[in-house]
Amino acid sequence: MVYNKNSIITALIEKGVKIPNPFSVEISEEVNINLISSEDVTIHSGCKIFGKKTLIMPGVKLGSRSPVTIKNCQLGKNVELKGGYFEGSTFLDSANMGDGAEIREGCLLEEEANGAHTVGLKQTILFPFVTLGSIVNFCDILMAGGTNRRNHSEVGSSYIHFNYTPNQDKATASLIGDVAHGVMLNQPPIFLGGQGGIVGPSQIGYKTVIAAGVIYRGDCPQGHKLLMNSGPQKEDMDFYPGLYWSVKKRVINSIEYIANIIALRQWYLIVRSKFYQGSEMEKLLYEGAVEKLELIFNERIKRFNQLVGKMEKSIELYKSIKGIEVSNDLINQKRELFENIQEIEKGFNECLSYSGDEELKAEFLNNSDLKNKDFISEIQNLSEEIKKVGTSWLLSIVENTKNVILNYLPSFI
């Protein structure tokens, strides 16, 4: 068989990449061949690879079940993408996704996070070992929980995170678990039963089970519950486009989510970074992960601002409908939002650089041997006492963000 000696595909084959059917594979010219490893990488028939930021590390398998398209993704060691479309996302070592996936921009799947067939993600963060069933739509969400591959958080098949409201806003990101406890890999798993969903923004704590078939509309940050429903069914009521009957939960949960993203970014900058000091590929994988966290932060600020921009109209509608029966507390909450949005946005951006309580940070770092190449085993082997210190350090970042922002929103406290 004769190949075009000038093609990138020929060059990859010559360096050792396994491409069983090279004439069926498309790789664009902007792809950097030096960012595709030759060690045990397999690109099956029909695959397409685009983007100058694309990184493929040793052991990666693409398209074992159906063609895979990747664009500007960073794939860590032994990642397997069995079929589907993947763009602008980062997959850490041994993450994998089944056939028919659609993974859009801004996703970060940490070690051994995985999904079965027909999974849709966008702006999604899955901590190590988190498992998604089949036919899952899980956008704008962070999920943690579990200690290893046998004891992990799981989402049942045919599950959805409802992240778009009738008022056309997406300030709806949900925390399933949290960052400060979740990164220590010592929390009980969370189980979301199949044929169900969560209406964002929601907070769900560890050791929570949401029963199969339930559409959950509440919060359970304390965890340790079997949730069979989210409360009594409300009666039908008139719908007024642009009217928010309440905003407190939406705002508080949005602040909590952004605060957790800020804490996770600091975890990457201060702790995770120490495990990516080897090859250039390792450094680029790490940079890809941090980039996704920054994309998610910017997206959440954008969506928060869009929500706030609807508050003046909501006040007018509310007054016209309720007349003298208005709640002054609700009006004050909405007014505080749009009157202080510039200071709030500035506050979020300033909090982005806060690295937490210095004493707690120093104690955690001084008692952790972060030179081991295997991040997962290193964190798993930390003592519970040191993990508590690390959690307290990260919580100081979360609490700082919440305090700064709520200083502009006294009626929400």
N, C-alpha and C positions, 0 to 999 in steps of 0.2 A: 504494500500500500504506500502511495506517495503522498507526502504532506507538503504544504506550503512552508518552506523553511523560514519564512519571515513572520509566520503567525505566532501569536502568543500561546496558542494551544500546542503547537509543535514544541515550543520552548519548554512548556510545562511538562510535556511527556518526556522530553529529553532530560529534564532534571529529576524525573522520578514520580511525578503525579500520575495516578492511575485514572485514565480516561478511556474506558472500554470502547466507546463509540464516538471518536473525536469529531466526526463530521456532523453530529447532532448537537454539539455543544457550542454555545455562543459566549465569547468573552470580549468585552469592549476594550478599545485601545487605551482608555484611561486607567484600567486596572494595572496596578504595580505588581509585576511578576515576583519581585523580591518579597512581597507581603503574602505570598502563597507558599506554604511549606511544601517540601517534597517528601516529608516523612509520613507515610501511610495515609495520604490524602486520596480520597476517591471521589470523582465527579461523574455521576452516571448520566445516561442518555437524556437529552432534552434540557439540560440545565443551562441557565443563563446567569452570567456574573457581570455586574456593572459597578462603577464607582471607584474613584481614586482612594477612598477611605476603606475599601474592602480589605479585610485581614482574615486569612485562613491559616490557622495554626495546625501542628501535627495531629494526626488521627481523625481529622474531620471527614465526615461522610455526607455527601449531598445527593438527594434524589433516589434513594433506594427503592421507593415505592412509586413515585411519580416525579415529573420534572420539578426542579427547584429554581426559583429566581431569587437572587440576592443582589441588593444594591446598597453600597456603603454600610455594610454590616461588619462587625468584628466578631469572629468566631474563635473561642478559646480551644484548648486541647480537647480532643475526643468529642467535640460537639457533633450531633447528628440531626440534620434537618431532612426528614424523609419525603416531604413534598409540599409545595406551596410557594407563597410569595413572602419575602422578608426584606424590609427596608429600614435603614437608619436605626438599627438596634444592635445591642451588644449581648453576646451569649458567653458566659464564663464557662470554665472547664466542665465538660460532661453534661451540659444542658442539652436537651433534645426536644424535638417537636415532631408530631406525627404528620400524616398525609393531610393535604387540603388546608394547611394553615394559612392565615393572612396576618402577618405580624407587621404592623405599620410603625411609623417613626416614633422614637422615644421610649422603646422598651428595654428593660434590663433584666435578664434572666441569670440569676446567680447559679452557683455550682449545683448540678444535678436537678435543677428545676426543669419541669417537663410537662408536656401536654400530649393527649391522644389526638385522634384525627379531628379535623375541622374546627380548629380553635382560632378565634379572632382576638387580637390584642392591639392596643395602642396606648402609649403613655402608661405602661404597666410595669410594675416591679414585682418580681417573684424572688423571695429569699431562697436559700439553699433547700433543696428537697421538695419544695412545694409542687404539687401534682394537680394538673387539670384534666378532667375527663373529656369525653368527646362532645362536640357541638356546643362549645362554650364561647360566650362573648363576654370578655372580661377587660374592658377598657377603663382607663383612669382609675387605677386601683393599686394599692400596695398590699401584698399578702406575705405574712411571715408565719412562724410556728413550726415546731418539730425539732428533733434532735439528730436525726440521721435518716438514711434512705428507707428504713423500715418503720420509722415513727415520724410521720410528716403530715403537714396540713394538706387537705385535699378538697377539691371542688368536684361535685358530682356532675354527671353528664347532663346536657341540656340546661345549663345554668347561664344566667345573664346578670350583669351589673347594669342597672338602668342609670344612665349617666347623661340623659338629655331630658329637659323638662318641657311641659307645654308652653312655658313662657320663654322658651328658646335660650336657656342659659345652661352652661356646663360647669358651674361652680359646685361640682357634685362628686369629687374624688372621695373614695372611701378607704379607710384604714382597717384592714383585717389583720389584727395583731398590731405591733408597733415597731419602731426602729430600735429604741434603747434596750428593750428586752430581747427582741427578735434576733439581733446580730450576735447575741451570745450563744445561740444554738442550744438553749437549755429550757425552752418553753414548751408546754403541752401543745399538741396540734389543735387546729381548728378544722371543723368539718362542715362544709356547706352541701346539704343534700341535693340530689339531682332533681331535675324538673322544677327548679325554683329560681329565686333571684333576690337581689338586694337593691333597694331604691336608694341611690346615693344622694347626698353624702351621708355615710354611716360609719360608725365605729363599732367594731366587734372585737372583744377580748379573747384571750387564749382559753383553751379548754371549753370552747363553745361549739355546740352542734345546732345547726339550723335544720329542722326536719325536712325531709324530701317533700317537694311540692309547695313549700311555703314561699310567698313573696314577702320578704321582711322589710318593713318600713321604719324601723326604729334604730336605737342604739343600745349596745350592751358592752360598753368598754370594760366593765368589771369581769366579764367572762364567766366561765364555770357554770354555764346554763345550757339546758336543752330548750331551744326556742321553737315553739309550735305555731306561733302566730305573733303578729306585732300589735295586737290590740283589737278591740271590737271594730267591726266594719262600720264605716261612716255612711250616713244616708247620702243619696244623690243631692247635689247642690248646683246652683248656677255657677257658670264659669265666666270669668272676666279676664280676657287676655291682658297681661301686663300687671295684674294685681297679685301681690304677695300677701297672704293672710298672716304669715309669720316669716321672720327672717333669722331669728336667733340661732336655731340649730344649724341652718345652712352656713351662717357666718362663722360660728364657733368651730364647726367641723372643718371648714375650709382653712381656718387659721391653724388648727391642729395638724392638718395634713401638710401644709407648707412648712410648719415648724419641724415636722418629722423628716421632710426632704432635706432641710438645712442640716439637721443632725446627721443624716446618712451621708451627705456630702462631706462633712467634717470627718466622719469615720473613714471614708475613702482617702481623704487627703492625709490623715494622720496615721491611720493604722493599715488599711489595705495597701497603701502605696509601698510599704516596706516589703511586700511580697512580689513586687513587679520590678525588681532592680536588676534582673538578669539580662536577657536578650532584648533587642529592639522590638521584637514582636510582643513580648510581655509588656513592655512599656506602652506600646500602642493599644493593647487590649485594655490596660488600665485607663489610659486617656479616653478611650471610647466610652468606658463606663462612667467616668466623671462627666463627660460631655452629655450623656443621657440624663444625668441628674440635673444638670444645668438647663437642659431643654425642658424637663418636667417642671422645674421651679419657674421658669419663664412662662410656661403654659398656664400654670396655676395662678400666677399673678395676673396674666391677661384675662383669664376667666373670672377672677375675683373682681377686677375692674369693670368687666362687662356687666356683672351682676349689680354692682354699685350704681352703674349708669342707668339702671332701670328704676331706681328708688324714687326719684322725683315724680315720675308718672304714676308709680304705685301709690304714692301718698295722695295725689289728686283723685285717682280712682277710688281709693279707700274712703276719702272724705265724701265724695259724691254718692257713694252707696250707703255708708253707715250714718251720715248726717251727724246728729248730736251724740250718737252712741259710739263714737270712735274711741279707740284705746290710745291715750296719749303716750303710753310706754312704747307702743309699736311705732307711732309716728316719730318719737324721739330716736328710736333705734335706726330707722331709715334715714332720718336727717343727719344723724352723726356719721353715717356711712358716707353719704355723698359730700358732706361738708369737709370731711377729713381725709378723703381718698388720696390726695397728694402726699400727706404726711404718712399715711399708712403704707403706701407703696415705697416711700423713702425708708420707712422703718424696716420693712421686709428686706430691702437690699442691704441695709446696714447690718442686719442680723446675719446675713449670709456669711460674713467674715468672722463672726464670733465663734471661737473654738472651745468655749465651755469653761467651767470652773478649773482654774489652773492647778490647784492642789489635787483635785480628783484625777485630772488628766495625767499629771506627773506620777501619781501613785499607781495608776493603771499601767502606764507605759513602763515604769521602772520595775514592775513585778510581772511583766509579760516578755517572754522570749519571742520576739517577732522577727527572727531571722530565718526560721524554718520555711522551706519552700512551700509546704503544704498548709495553706491558710486554714482549711477546715479542721484538720487534726490539731493544729495549734490552738484554735479557739476552743475546740472540744476539750482539750487537755488543761485549760486554765482552771484554777480552783474556783469553787463557787463564791468564795469571799472576794476574789479579784474580779470575777464577773459582776458582782454586785457593785463594786467600785466603778467599773466601766459603764454599767447601766446608769448609775447616779451621775457620772460625768456627762453622758449623752442626754440625760433628762434635764441637766442644767442648761443645755443648748435649747431644748424644746421649751422649757419654762421661760427662758429669756425672751424668746421670740413672742410667746403668748403675752407676756407682761408688757413688752414694748408696744405691741399692736393694740391690746385692750386698754392701754393708757389713753388712746384716742377714742375708745368706745365704752365709756363708763356705764352706759345703760345696759350693756350686755353682760356685765359682771353680776 
